[in-house]
């Protein structure tokens, strides 16, 4: 699935380090750590009717990732909220908006990987775009990528960092195969996630997903698990293999950009009926209710 350009985004104002600039003029320094080595952390946020879903949880994850990377300075939540609000107001945005929130280690005094070269504080980037859920309502198809997700002894997936080369390589394989996204396994051969989302399986009335051993602590993922708990839906978090996914009654992916989307084919195998299943439809409806009730004012 290829995302398209929305004409409403042609004159966006981008917030880089507190300065709002037209998208054609906005930029970061070539000495910025994000350019020098992908040394940055990020979050994807979604705006619903002037509110952001799970904003505090996203800000917590951004902070935790920056702490794990030993950023010398991290803006407080109020400062970040202020810049998000400024950006949305400047663009007159209040609904159906996706925000890419990035915090880099900042500008270096000279090129190099040493964090001691960063002496100017971090750079906060707020990129807000008019963008509906990326997959829409259409089911998606997957192939299994040859690229494996790192285990925590190689690169801890709980650090939500900007180096997305693994995901990009997997997405290239999906593009060449003519499918929407790529399923990614962990180093042991169990399902980790896709190149962009978490994967849930429904089988014999139970909903299950993988541990966060080789994938991030997803915000939408945790919401779906809580919905299952609150509605007495059998569920678990465990290792599972490709074969279990192939034979599942239903499967779906979760993520901030795409919310919940059915998976109807993996590696040429039809999943269940080949259409959105009843459990996926029920969880999607319950998720929308949670968003409506719990999205946060900024």
Secondary structure, 3 states (H helix, E strand, C coil): CCCCCCHHHCCCEEEECCEEEECCCCCCCCCEHHHHHCCEEEEEEEEECCEECCHHHHHHHHHHHHHHCCCCCCCCHHHHHHHHHHHHHHCCCCCCEEEEEEEECCEECCCCCCHHHECCCCEEEEEEEECCCCCCCCCEEEEECCCCCCCCCCCCCCCCECCCHHHHHHHHHHHHHCCCEEEEECCCCCEEEECCCEEEEEECCEEEECCCCCCCCCHHHHHHHHHHHHCCCCEEECCCCHHHHHCCCEEEEEECCCEEEEEEEECCEECCCCCCCHHHHHHHHHHHHHHHHHCEEC
